[in-house]
Amino acid sequence: MVVSNRRYAAALQAAAWCYRGGSISAEPRINDRIRVPEVRLVGPSGEQVGIVPLAKALELAQEYDLDLVEVAATARPPVCKLMDYGKFKYESAMKAREARKNQAHTVIKEMKLRPKIDPHDYDTKKGHVVRFLKQGDKVKITIMFRGREQSRPELGFRLLQRLASDVEELGFIESNPKQDGRNMIMVLGPHKKKTEAMAEAREAQAARKAERQGYATDEATDESEVEVDETPAEAEVEVAEEEVKAEAVEAPVQTPSEA
C-alpha cells in the first residue's frame, strides 16, 4: 500500500512538473512553451539584445517572422535566441548525418589458418588480410592445431611470422603470437587510420566515376565526328543523282515515225 502511494505521488509530481513547463524531451522550448517572466535575448545575427520581458521577446520574434528558441534553459534568466527553428533543425540533422558518415569504427576481422596450409590457400588468405589492412581494420590471425600438431607450436609461430613479414608495409604486429588452448593468436594493426582509409576509398571512387564520364564523353565526340565526315560523301551522291536525272530530262524522245 505504501509503495502504491509513493508511485501515485511520483506520478502526480511528474504531471505537475510537465504542467509547469518542464519537459523530458531533448528538444528546446520555443515560443509559447517558454514560461519565464524574462529572458536574455540574442538577436538573429548573434547580437546581444539584453534582458527583456518574455512578451517583448515574443513580439520581436513576430516582427522578424522568426521563432523564440530557448538555447540555455539553466541560465538565470534563460537565454533565448531569435531563429528559424525549422531551418535550424534541418541543418542540425544534416550535420549529425555528415558526422555519422565520417565516423570511423575500428573493426577486428578474423582469419583462420592451419599450420600445414597449402601455398595457394595461403596466398588467398594473405590477400584477404591485405584487403582488411587497406580498409583500416585490425586482423586477428588464428592458427588452429589439431591432433599431433599441438606438439609442434613452432609451425604456427613461423607461419604467423611469415604472414606478418609479407604484410609489413600495410600493418604491424599489435599483439604478439600467443598460445590459447588449441589455437595460436596474433593481432595485426593497420598503419593507416580508418578515417584515412575511408577518405582514400572515396577519392578512388570519385576518380573512377570521373574517368567513366570522360570515357562516355569521348565516345559521344567520336560518334559526332563520324557523322560529320559522312556528310560530304552523302552530298556528292545526291549531286550525282540529280545530274543523272537532269540528263534524262534533256535527252530528246524519238517517235516511231522518226525512227
Summary of the structure (lengths in Angstrom):
residues: 259
radius of gyration: 39.5
end to end distance: 137.2
largest distance: 138.4
contacts: 617
relative contact order: 0.06
helix: 55%
strand: 21%
